[in-house]
């Protein structure tokens, strides 16, 4: 059988050209000619009907877009806080424990000087910090001082004409000994900046200093040095150095990483994180009361990702992070389960943890005349923070004890009784009570993300709302490649189309330090080293989706396209904007016939933002951060029906005005 357009036309031609003698032959020929015309017309119409198309019914909204849809999820993994977002430049600013506790503190001595360093377990500056770094200088002069140095998190970044603020706690057996603090280049030995601290005594006290660089080269190959010009023993702890921070916050965050998050236009931060909330063991959980107040009163704790958290990023710092980005916290409270299969049974044993969660909510939302609101005000933030969502635990489907039903019910009832307006999120399906929201997590291959992009199209709308609190396409290392970005975007079209039930989503993990030893989990949205950072292709897809979304989902139909072509459409009625997101995961350009129904007039120009590359493996790196970035151009629109081509391997946002 002949197939396709060419075969069909050839068959018609042969029939119409057939030689048939006499009257009957002429009649037959005319009938065949008419038949051929009708068939050709029908075939032509069928071709038109079957061409790839996107039909948008702009006057037919199907759902409200959740105002909290796009957000951030973070935890202490991949050196996300210490060595990442949190601005501290000194690694192990509080002396470490056990073997390797001094691995980032080494002796600094010249030819005619001598020093010995050790950990002292018997003295520290506070009840929380009971150990210190003992520096015993036995020989030193003004020209040949001796002391200790710190190499930072894979180096300390130095920039020209920049002011760094620092401090340390110290005491000495030689009152009056000065301490010179300097930033020195690892390769050249050139000092970028220095300051002298005086007035040390035999009692623990905090000392501050400022380091100002001149026209020095930009470099991350630097270390911090503390030296003395004469023999003395000095005990140090909580040695700190900060560069300029976002919004000038004291104890604040790295500017470039905050700016990258701001560009995503997030609406919330899920905090303080997943496994980081639980800890490996119950004592290792994120114990929020130990993370507030002066840094010297924070004892630090082990992270489940095998390094110690400074707790400089404490509960208040998380909330101020939200405040700086003008977003809301989604507060996760510890729910009595830790990763080593340790749990607290529901009932009286769990009650202290429930009360701890209630206290935490009061710290966040209470006025300054409440017990914990007053503590927050004392910590420096008198005004309460907005809060609407509280998550009980994290990934409690891993708890093999089966206790989450009872644990969640106990938290749910207590929170609702005291804070009835709060929406309470469950981290696993529960039977005892119906949660307001269920948190679901997905870590997928690209094939899975593509094939399951319609996962929520048929979700039961009678159940709890859904928070996709952790998800990612995991292809690319240390950050996702273009294939992941395409698959991520396909998955996001499904979440956006169903944002009546999907009220929040957040990609995870958010950050990774790309230095050797800095990563525990690929693939991660934003990569960085001590000096600079970059967004992965998946990051840019998040930026495009979060920056271009309306207030309502409108009915749309994508028809006759290749596989791996996906779309979602929203409108903003006030701004009279349509945002059509089209993902082309194929190797060929996809031309769509786009028709817009229900709009009396369409502006003659549209904005097309495209993220694309030559191959699915194309990606960004710390040395080539801009290989795959969105490109914006203006495209003509000839009316409510027009053609638009979408590049191979591309994520697209077509913004139309009506």
N, C-alpha and C positions, 0 to 999 in steps of 0.2 A: 504493500500500500504506500502511496505517496503521502508524505506528511509535510506540514509546514506551508507557508505562504507560496513559495515557488512551486511546490508540487501541486497545490490546489489550482493555481493559475494555469499550469501546463495541462492539467486534465481538462479544464474548461476550454482551453484553446483547441485541444484535439477534438473534443465533442462538437464545438461550433464550426470547425473547419471540415467536418466529415462530409463526403460527397454522397448525396442521396438523390437518385433520378426521379423525375416525374413530379406530379402534384404533391404526393405524400412526402416525397423527399423535401420539397420546398417548405411545406407546412412544418415538417419536423425540424428543419433547420431554423425556421423562425422561432419555433417554440423553445428549442435549445438555446438560441441566442437570448431570449427573454429569461430563461432559467439561469443562464450564466450571469446575466446582469443582476438578478435578484440575489443569487448566491454570493456574488462579489460584494454587493452592497451589505448583505448580512455579515459577511466575513470582515469587511472593513469596520462595521460598527462594533463587532465583537473584539477586534484588535484594539479599538479605542477604549472599549469598556475594560479590557484586560491590561492596559498599560499601567505601570507602577503609579500609584496615586496616594495622596494624602488629602482626605476630605475633613475639613474643620467646620463644625457647627458652632460658630462663636456665640450665638444666641441661645445655646443649649448647655448651660453649666450642669455638670453631673455631681460635683462635690466642691466643698470649700477646701482650699489648700490650707493645711495646718500652718498657722503662723509660726510654729516652732519646728518646722520640718527639718531644716538643715542645721546641724550643730557639730560639736567637737567632743571627742572622747579621748581621755588621756590617762596615763598612769606612769609610774616610775619604772620604765623599761627602756633599754637601749640608751641609757644615760639621758633620759628625756628631761629631767629636772636638773639634778646635779650633773654638770657637764653639758647641759643643754639650755633649756629655757630659763632656768633660774640663773641670775646673773653672776653668782659667785665664781671667782676665777681660781681659788685655792682648793686643790683636791686634798681631802682628809684634813680639813681645817680643824676638826676635832680629832685628836690623835686616835689612830686605829687600834684594833685589838688583835692580840695573838701574833702569829707568824705573819710577816709582811706588813705589820702595823705601821712601820716607818718607811715603807717602800717609796713614798712620795716626799719624804723628808730626808735629805742627805746632808752630809757635812760640807761646809763652805770654809776652806782655809787656804792660805797662801804658803809661800816658801818658808816664811819665818813665823808662822802662826800654827796653833794646834787647838783642836776641839774634839770633844766626845759628845755624842748625842744618845739618848736613851728614853724609854718610856718610864714615867714615874706613876705607879699605881696608887700612891699614898697621898697625893695632893692634886687638887683641881680647883677651878674658880667658883664652883657652885655645887649644890647637892645633886644636880643632874649630871654635871661634868666633873667626875671625881678623879680623872687621870690627866696627865699633862706631858708635854715634851720638855725634857730636861736637857739643856744645852750648857755644857761645861767647857768654857774657854780657859785653857791653861797657858797659852802664850799668844799675845796679840799686841799690835801697835796701831797708831793712826794710819800708817802706810800699809800695814799688813793686818787688817782686822780678821776676825774669824767668827763663825756662827753656823747658820743652817739655811738651807734653800728648799724651795718647793717648785716642782715642775708643772703644776697645774693639770688641767684636763687635756692631755696631749698638747701641751704648750700653753703659754699665756699670750693672748693677743695684745699687740701694741700698735697704736695708731698715732700719727702725728697730731700735735696740738690738742691733746685729749687729757681730761682730768679724771684720775682714778681715786676713789675714796677707800680707805682701809682702816682696819682696827685690829687690835689683839688684846688678850688678857695676859698679864705677866706679873711676876714677882722675882726678886733677886736677893742674893746674899751679899751683894756689893752695891748698896744704895748709891744712886746717882750715876750708875753706869749708863751711858747713852746707847741707844739702839739705832743703827742706820738701816733704813728700809730702802731697797732699790730694785728696779727692774733691769735685768741684764740679758743681752742677746746671747743665745747658746753658742753660736758659731764665732761671732766676732769679739765677744766679751765687752762690747760697748754698752755703757749704762744709758738707758733711755730716760730714766727719771729716778730721783732719790729724795729722801726726807729723813730727818733725824728726830727721834722720839726721846724725850728726857723725863726725869722725875720718877723713875722706877724705885720702888721701895720693897720692903720685906712682906708686904701684904698684896693679895690679889687685887688688881684694878684693871679697868679697861682703858686703853690708850688709842687715840685716833691719829690718823695722818692722811696727807694728800700727796699724790704723785702726779706731776704735770709734765707731759712730754713736750718736746720742741719739734723741730722738723726732722723727725726720725722716720726711717722707712717703715712701711706697713709690714708686720711680721707676726707669726704665731710662735716663732722659735725663741721664746724667752722664759726666764724663770724669776721667781721672787726670792730675794735674799734678805735675811735679817742678820746683821753682824754687830760685834762689839769691838771697841778699839783697845781693850785691856782685859786682863784675866777677870772672870766673874762666872758665876753660875746663874743662869736665867731660866725660869720655867715659863713656857708659853702654852697657851691654848686658845682655841677659837680665833685663829689667825685668818683674817678675811680681807678680800680685795674685790671691789666692784668697779666695772666700767660705767659709763653713762647708761641709764636704764630707761625703759619705756615710760613716758610721762614723768620721768624724774623720780620714780618711786624709790624710797629707801628700802633696801633689801628687795629690790625689784627684779624685773625680767628683761631678758635680752631683746633689743629693739628690733632686729631683723626678723626674728621668729614671731614676735607679736604682730608685726606688720603683715607677715604672710598669713597669719590667722585672720586678721582684720579683713584682708582681701577676699576671704572666703564668705564674708557676710553671714557668719554663724548667728544662731539665735540662742544657743545654750552651750554649757560646758558640763558634761557628765564627769563628776568629780567625787572623790579623789582618785578614782581609777578602779580597774577590775581586780586582778590578783593582788595588786598593791593594797587594796582595801582589806583583804582577808589575811594576808601574810601566810607564811609557810606554817607557822604555829600560832595558837591563840595569842600568846604574849607579843608576837611580831605583827599583829594587825595594825592598821592605821588608827592609833589611839589618839583621837583628835585633841583631847585635853592636854596631851604632852607636846603638842605642836603649836601652841599659842603662847603669847607673851614674849619676853626678851629671849633672844637666841641662846643666851647662857643658861636658860632654864629648860632648854629642849634637849633631852638625853640622846637623840638620834635613835635609829632602829634599823634592823636588817630588812632589806627589800627581798621579795621572793625571787628576784632575778640575780641573786648572788653578789650583790654589793650593798654597802650600807648607805642609807639615806641620811642626809644631814638634817632633815626636817626643817630646813630653811623655808621650803615651800610647805607651810603649814596651812591650817584651815583658813585663817584670815587672808593669807596670800592667795589662796585659791579664789576666795570671794572677791578680792581686789582685782585679780586677773579678769574675772567676769565683769566687774565694774569698768575696767579700762577698755574692754571691748564692747561695752554696752549690751551685754547678754545676761541671761539668767543662769544660775546654777541648777543642775539636776543633782540633788544631793543623795549620794549613796551612803547608807548607814550600815555599820557592821552588824551582822545578823546571827552570830554564833556559830560560824563555820569557817575553818581555815584549811588550807590546801593539803595538809598532811592527814586529811580525813579526821581531823579533830573537830568535834562539835559540842554544843551545849544543848542539853535536852530542854524542850519546852517546859514551862512551869516556873517554880521558884528560882531554879538555877539560872534561868534566862532573864529573870526580871532586872538584874543590875544592868544588863546590856540594853534592854528596852529603855530603862531610865536614862542611860547614857545617850541614846538616840533622841529622846525627848529633850534632854539638855542641849544637845547639839542643834536641834531645830530652833530652840529658844535663843541660842547664841547667834544664829543666822537671822532670825526674824523678830526677836523680842525687842521691845523698847528699852531704853537705858534704865528704866525703873524696874525691870525684871532682873532676877538673879544673874542669868547668863548674858542678858543684854548689857548689864552693867559691866560684866567682865570684858565684853567686846568693846564697849566704850573706853574702858581703861586701857585696852590694847591699842586704842587710837582711832576707832571708827564708831562714832556715836550713833549714826543712822543705821537702822536695820537694812537688810538686803531683801530683795524680792525673792520669793520661793514658791513654786507651785507643784513641784514634783519631787517625791522622795522614793528612792529605790532601796528595797530591803535586801541587802546582800549582793552577791554577784555569782552568776553561773551556778546556782545551787543545785542544778541537775547533776553536778559531780559528787554531791554528798550522798554516799552510798548508805547512810544510816536511815534514810527515809524520813528524817525529822523536819524537813522544810515546811511541810503542810502545817504542822503545829507551830513551828517557829514563826512563819509568816503570819499566821492568824493572830498570834500574840502581839506582834508588832503592829499589824494592821488595826486591831481593835484599840490599842493604846494611842496610836497616832490619830485615828479618826475621832476618838473621844476628846482629845485635847485640841486637835487641829482639823476639824471636820472639812475645811475647805481644801486641804491638801490632797493631791492625787497620789495614790500609793502604787508603786510599781513592783510586781513580782518578777523574780529572775528565773522562774521555772513554773510550769503549770501546777496549779494547786487545786485542791478539792474542797477544803473546809470553808473558805470564803472566796468571793469573786473579787479579784483585784481590779483596780481601775485601769491598769495598763500592764501588759506582759512584755518583758524584754526578751527579744530573740536575737541570736548571734549566728552569723554565717561567715565562714572562711572557705573560699571556693577556688577551683581552677577556672580559667577563662571559659572553658567549654561549659562548665556548670553554670557560671553566671549568665552566659548567653542563653543556654537552653532553658533556664529557670527564670528568665526575666519577667514572665507573667505570673510569678509565684503567688502574688496577692490578688490577682484579678477575681478569683472566686472565693476569697476568704469570707467566712461567716461574719456578717456585720452585727450579729447579736452578742458576740463575745466581747471580751475586753479590747480596748484599743491596743495597738502594737507600737512598741519602741524597738527599732532595729539598732540596738545600742552598740554593737560591734559587728563589723562586716568588712570584707575586702576580697578582691580577687588577688590571689597570692602568686603572681608571676613577676619575676624581677628581683634583683638583689643588689644593693640593700634597699632600693626603692623600686616601685613598679615601673614596667615598661609600657609602651603604647598599647600593646595587646591587653594588658590589665586595665588601662584607662578606657578602652573601648568596651570591655566586658563590664567594668564598673558602671559605665554610663548606660549600658543596656539595662542593668539591674536598677539603676536610679530612675529610668523612665517608668519602670513598673511601680516603684515606690511612689513616685510623683502622681501617676495616674490614680493611685489608690490612697491618696493622702487624706481621705476621710477616715480611714482605719489606721494608716501609718502616720502617726502624729509626730514622730521624731525619728531621725536617723543620724548615725555618727560613724564615720570610717575609723578603723583602728588597725595598728597603732598609728599615732599621729607623727611621732618624731623618731629619728635615729641619728646617733653620732656615727659617722661613716669611718672613723679611724679604726684600725685593727684592734679588736677587742671591745669595741663600743657597741656592737649589735648582739642581741640575743634572739631577735625575731625579725626575719624578713617577711613580707615587703612592707615598707613604711612610707607614709605620705610625704614627709619633708626630711631631707637630709642636710647635715651640717658638719663642720669641723669647728675648731676654736675660732676661726676668723670669718667664715662665710657660710652661706646656706643656699639651698635651691629647692624648688618644688618639682616633684616628679610629674610625669604626664597625668597620673591619677589625681594629683593635687590640682592641676589646672582644670581637669574635668569637674572637680568639686567647686572650684571658683566659678566656672561657667554656670553650673546648675544653681548654686546658691545666690548668684548675682542676677539671675534672669528667671524669675518666677513670679507668676501672677497670684491673684487671691482666690481664683476659682479654676478648677479643672473643667475643660469644655469637652463635649463629645467630639471624638476624632476617629477616623478609620484609615488605617494604613493597609492598602490592598495591592496584591500582585507584585510584591517586591521580592527580591532575593532573600534567602535566609540571612540572618545577622544584620537586618535592617530594622530599626526600632524607632518609636516616636512617642512623645507625650506633648500635650498642648495645654497651656494655661492662659488665662486672660486676667488683665487688671482693668476692671470696668472704670474705675476713677481716672486712671491715666490713659485709658483707651489704647491699651497695648495688648498684643498677642505674642506669646513666647512659644514658638514651635521648636522643640528639641528633636533632632534627627541624628541617629547614630548609624553610620555605615561601617560595619565591621568586615566588609568584603574588599577584595583587591581591585574592584572595578568601580568607576564613578557610577553613582545612582541618580538618574534623572527622574524626578517626581513631578507628576501633574498635580498641582496644589489647587484646591478649590476651597473658597471660604464662603460659607453660607451664613446669612443672618447679619451681615454688616452692610450698611448702605453705601459705604465708601471706604476704599483702601488707599492709603498714601502711596504715591508712585515710587517711593524708595524705601527699602528695608535695610536693616543692619544684619549682616551675616557674620557671626563669630565662629571660626573654625579651628579646631585642634587636630592636626594630622601629621603623618610621617610617611616615608617611603616604604617602610616595612613594619610589621607588628613588633619587632624587637627593638625598634628605635627607642631611645630613652634619653634622660638627662642625668648628668653626673656632677660631682663637685667641681670638676675641671671644665665641663661643658654644660653649664646650667640651663642654657637657653636653646638647646637643640630642638625641643618640642615645646612650643608655646602657642597660645591662641593668636590668631590673626583676624583682624576686623576689617571688613570692607562693606561698601554700599552696593546693593544689587537692585536692579529695576524690578518693579512690580506692575504688570500691565492691566491689573484689575483683579476682580475676585477669583479669576482663573488664570493661572500662569504656570510656567515651567521653572523648576530650579534644580540644578545639578549639585550633588554632594560628593566631595572628593573621596577617593579610596581611603580606607582606614582613617575615618574622621568622626569627630564629635562636633556637632553643629548646633548653634542656637540662631534661629531666624526670628528677629524681632520686627514685628509689623505694627503699624499704627492704623487705627480705624476710627 
